[in-house]
Amino acid sequence: MSTLPLTARGPEEVIFHRGAAPVTTARFLADVAALAARLPADGPVLNFCADRYLALVAFAAALSRGQVTLLSADRSPQRLADIAQGHGARYALSDTDAELPVPVLRPDAGPGGAAPNPLIPAGAVAAVGFTSGSTGQPQAHAKPWGALVAGARAAARRFGVTAGTAILGTVPAQHMYGFETTLMMPLHGGGAGHAGIVFYPLDIAEALAGLPAPRLLVTTPLQMRALLGSQVALPALAGVISATAPLDPAMAAEAEAAWGTTVHEIYGATEAGSIASRRTLDGEAWEPYDGVRFDIDADGARVTVPGLPVPVPLSDRLEWVGGGRFRLDGRLADMVKLAGKRASLAGLTRILTAIEGVEDGIFLAPDDIDANPRARLAAAAVAPGLTAKHIVAALRGKVEPAFLPRRVVMLPALPRDAVGKVSRAAIAALAWKR
């Protein structure tokens, strides 16, 4: 069986920025070896370290012991307990206190001697990622080590990440997007991660200012909106990467003008990983990563990813546009049909959030939309100063009458998770209840 090293970085290269002193690969391997010696004999292990460097050390130590890491961006105690029980976790690694049905160990990094760079079987399952559960129950997807390495290297080539690039992420390291870009990329693609926890605009700006150039910001549309709205000044950026939700081209244009950089989006799925990208202002076409092959026809789309054993079916509708690129036409479950007409919930949501005064919002369909001829859509909106009647009036003339929401729920904020995704079940409970 072929093997790949734990990291492809040279011993004196900076792999992470943590506090005042940069962390070299040699120091990282020493930390990994020290923690690996303390680990229980058996996994899987639940990793929910908030410090990004400790999350990487914890993952690498478990991997070097042949143990699978369970990754979930949802850090709520109940969700972590469900994963631990449902997937046989033997222990957890965390830098915070937590009540879990398994022992919790702290992966404190400390000085250690020289340590080897372990070889890992390419086909070994290194991690299990979980979908967000925004449209149903979270699903588990195994990630072979070879696939994770191939994805990190492809992303580094696509975004021009070099050994000196500082990578700051606002996305949890346990979300697959954050894991691939802020943990796996420093391991095998290049660049040096940032260990700190940042979310608010001022925190992001201060953290970026403390990093050496060139700087790469890995974030989400929700956090980009907050950054732009705060008008906080950012230091020079080599680039911005966005994912987890479609990015409005107008916001991308505003970001490029405000920060003097280029904004790219990543297209991917938990089951396949990051598989394509585009510069938002260059149009709607997505370009596959090197080595990734798409099969698109009338029955749907499948993607073959280096390191994964079989093609992965996608939940989105794709269409070729030429030159090996494709267009994303929305999720298969996103289309609704009313009065003989079809519409996309995502498209209706874009119209809703474009209304002046609407800060956030979402369209949703009832569960019986296909079976009940009287079923109608609903919407939730965050719009201080507006009423539900204002929202409906603004939608008239912009959407077909059949798609006007029968209920509009006004909320102070949508219940979004750490990467900005909304639980449709939570919103639906509010909409239909009212």
Secondary structure, DSSP 8 states (H G I E B T S, - for coil): --EEES--S-TTSEEEEETTEEEEHHHHHHHHHHHHTTS-SS--EEE--SSHHHHHHHHHHHHHTT--EEE-S---HHHHHHHHHHTT--EEE-SS----SS-EE-------------EEETTSEEEEEE---TTSS--EEEEEHHHHHHHHHHHHHHTT--TT-EEEE-S-TTSHHHHIIIIIIIIII--EEE-S---SHHHHHHHHHTS-SSEEEEE-HHHHHHHHHHT------SEEEE-SS---HHHHHHHHHHHTS-EEEEEEETTTEEEEEEEGGG-SEEEE-TT-EEEEETTEEEEE-TT-SS-EE-SEEEEEEETTEEEEEEEGGGEEEETTEEEEHHHHHHHHHTSTT--EEEEE--TTTTT-TT---EEEEE-TT--HHHHHHHHBTTB-GGGS-SEEEE-SS--B-TTS-B-HHHHHHHHHH-
